[in-house]
Structures are given as structure tokens and as C-alpha cells.
């Protein structure tokens, strides 16, 4: 399931970065996740993205939460219960805390990143357990050096929606950096078209974006695309991708609490 979130993660440094005017706490997006099984695209899971305000001693943070859950009929085949969440500045989306809690087919992984932007470092905890590993969990604690613009994957997904894409030209491209599994991964983005597509929330004019990974083979070829609504919300409404063991797609199912 991690490929869905890797696929969605974009940061368009080529475009003008702005304050967050695209969403507030209380937004909820629901998607259907499909996978190509024996030549047939089959819906097998639900993915949700939700925002909420969290009060702390020093102020209010915005919680960005992404969940993936297989439909009940697929649990015996390959059960997925995944949670990704980030706690960020609500205006600038600067990340402070990131958590990833993954349970896929009996394999468990927990990741926590504490960001220190002053020292450009991340305090990382990775905890794993396999159904074939009987001696319990193992932990790895590490301090990871990062670049000044490196973000976690959830923050990056939402950061994309704050950027002024309408000022870009067709064919423009750039790269960005996401910290995933303690590795800084470079994504390359190309703005390929503006298209109008039919979705479950209506017919939408969209920015069509192509994504490639530099020096990483998680995504294959040039067939990985994301469609964002060409309005102030920039809602991700459709995505399709290709990986080593097949292809998949995400389709929006519902959207509530939109700011604009």
C-alpha cells in the first residue's frame, strides 16, 4: 500500500509556493483503491484523507491523516490496515511530527519522525515485526540528516495543494525530496495537460501531473499520473500508477468540508 502514498507525494518547487489557502481542519476525502488483478482492475480498499485541528501548549497544529483499509472480502487474501499522519503548521505546513503505522498481510511497521528544522535533522524510530518473526519487535533509532526542503510523505501530498499551479506552463518540470524509510527520495514532476474528467463528485477540470522517481524503481515507466482539480481546493480526484507487480488507481468517492 505504500506505493499509493509514494505516488501521491509531490512538491512542485518550480511553482510559486504560498500560504495554505486550499484546506482547513475538518476536510474529509474518501477514495476507492483499485488494483489490476489478472487483467481486471478490481476495487479492493478504501483510502481516506482527513484534516483536523490539534491544540498544543505552544499553539494549534493541523493533523493530516491518511488511512487505507481493505474491504472485508479481501482481508483473508491480504489484510491491510495502514495509517499515516503528520502534525504541521496550519499556514506553512512545516512538519513537526510524522507517524506511519502499517499492518499488511501480518507484517507490522511503525515509523516516527521528529523534525528539527534548525539542525536539519530528523530523530527517527522504526519498529518492525513479522508474522514469521517469533522473538517480538525490533527497534532502530537513528538521527537522519535532511535537506532544507525535505518533508515527510503526508505533508508533501498536502503541500502540493497550496502551490500556485495555474502559473506553470505545460511541460514544466522539477524535482522534490521526500523522507521515506530514512531515505531521501527524489521525485520528478512534469505538468502535462489540463483535462476535464468525470468523477464521483462531478465533472472536474484538472491539472494532469506525471510523476517519476529518480534513482528509484518503485514506480515504473512514464505511466504514473495524478489529477488535481484546477480550482482553489486542488483536490486529488484520480491517480493511476504502474509498479513492478502490476498497476493500480485511486478514484475519489466523496469530498466534504472543502474550504473553497
N, C-alpha and C positions, 0 to 999 in steps of 0.2 A: 504493500500500500504506500510505501514511502515515495514511489515514483510519481504518484498523483500530486503530492505536495512539492516534490522537487520540480515537477513540470510547471506548477503554477507560480513558482518563485521567480520573479522578475524584478530588476531595479534599473530604470531607464535613466542613467546618468546623462545621456545625451539630451534629454528633455529638461525643461525648467522645473526644478524642484520647488515645492511650495508647502505652505502650512496645510494641515489636514482640513479640507473643506468638503470631503467626499462622504464621510460617515461619522456617526456618533455612537455612544453606547446605546444598546437596545436594538441594533440591527441583527436580523437573522436570515441567513441564506441556506437553502437546502438544495442538494444536488443528488441526482442518480448517477452512480458509478457503473459503467459497463466494461466488460472485457470480452475480447474476441475468443470464443471457445469453439474450436473445430469449424472455423469459418463463419460462425454466427455470433454477432455482438449480443451479449447476454447481460442484463442488469443483475448485479449481484450484491450491491452495497449502497448504503446511503451515506453521504458526506454532508456535514453541516459546518457552517462558519458563523460565529456569533461574537458580538462585542458587548461589553458591559463595563460600567464604571466601578472602580475599587478604591475605597478611601484608605489612605495610609497616614501615618503620623506626619509625614512631610508634604502631603498633598493628595491629589486624585490621579490615579493611573487608569489607563484603558487596558482592559483584558481582552486579548484576541484569542479566540478558541476555535480550533478545528477538530472535528471528530469524524471517524469513519467506522461504520458498523455493518457487517454483512447481514443480509436478510436471513431470517431464521432458517429457511430451507437450504441455505448454503453453509450453515455452521458446521454440520457434520463433515462437509468436504474440506473447508478451510475457514475456520472461525477467525474473524478479525474484530478486535476492539482497540482502536487506536485513538489517542488523544494528544494533540499538540496545542500548546498555549504560550503566549508571550504577554508580558506586562510592560507597557510602553508609555512614554509621554504622550498625552492625547493630542497635542498640537504638532509636535515634530516627529512623533513615532520613534523616538530614540529608545532602543530596547534596554531594559534593566535585568529582566529575569525571563528565561525561556525554559520550558519543560516539555519533554516528549515521553509519553507512556505508551508503549507498544506491546500488544499481545496478539501474535499472529501464528496460528497453527501450533500453539503450545510453546512458542519461543517468545520470551519476555525481554524487553529492553526498556530501561529508564534512563533518560538523559536530563541533566540540569546544567544550565549555563548562567553564571552570574557575571554580568558585563561590568568592566571597569574602563570607562571610555578615556579617563585621564591617562591611564598607563597603557591603553590599547591592548588590553588583555582580557581573557575570559577564564574564570575559575570553573572548571568542568568536572562533572561527576557522571560516569557511565556505569550503570549496573545492569548485568545480564544474567539470565537463567534460561536453560534449555530443558525441554521435557526429557531429554536423554542425559541430562547432567544431574546426578543424584546428590551431589555434595553441597547444594544450596547456591546462593548468589555469589557472584564475584564483582568487586568494585574496582574501578580505576579512576583515580583523582589526578587531574592534570591542570597546569596553567598553560593556556594556549595564547600565543601572541597573534594579534589580528591587525588588519589594515584599518585605517581610519573610517572607511565606509562599509566595513563588513557588518552584516546583520544576520540574525537567525532567519530560518526559512519562513516562519509565520509572519514576522514583521515585514519581511520583503514582499510577501504577497499583498499585504495591505498597503505598503508604501507605494506600490505601483499605482494605486488608485488616486494618490494625491498629486501625481505628476501631470504636467500640462501637455498631454499628448497631442492636442489639436495643433500645437505649434510645430510638430515634427513633419517631415516630408516622407512620402513613400520611398522606401529603400534605405532610409537612415538606419544605422545600427550602432550598437555599443556593447560593452561588457559590464558585468557587475559581479559581486562576490557574496557568497552565502556560506556561513559556517555550518557544516553538517558532518556528524560523526567525527568532530575535532579536525576536519579538513576544510580548508577554504577552497570552495569550488567556484570556478569562473563560468558564468553563463553569458552567452552572446545572444543579443536580441536584434531582430530586424522587423521593422514596420512594413508589412507587405501590401495591405489594402484596407479600404473601408468598405464593409459589406453589410447588407441588411439580411438578417436571418430570422426565421420563425423560432420562437422559444415558448416554453410553458407560461411565461409571463408576458407574452405578446410579441409582435414583430418589432425587432430592435435593430437600429443602425449601430454597427460595431466597428471598433478598431481590431483588425486581424493582425496578430503578432506571431512571428515564427521564433522558436527557441532552439538554440544549440548549446551543448556543453563543450567547453574547451578542455582537451586532455582528460576526458571522462566519457565512458561508453554507456552510461545509464540510459540515455536517450539515443535512438538510432536514426541516422539519416536526416533528411530535411522535411519530415512529415509530422513535426510537432508544433501545434498551433494553439493559441488561446484567443478567444473573442471577448472583448470588453465593451460594454455599452458606451457609445460615443456621446455621453452626456456628463453632467457633473458628478454622478454617482460612480461611473466606471465599474459597473457590476460585472464580474466574470459570469458569463451565461453559457459558454460552451468551450470545451477543450478536447483535443484529441492528440494522442501520442503513440509512439512506437518504441518498444523496448526489446531486449534480446529474445524474450519468450512470448512475444505477441504484441497486441495493440489494445488500446483502451480509449474511453471517452468519459467526460463528465458533462452532464446536461442539467441546467438549472431546473428546479422543480417549484420553488416558491421563494419570494423575497418580501420581507416585511421590515418595518422600521427604517426605511430608507430616509436619508437626510433631505435629499433634493427631489 
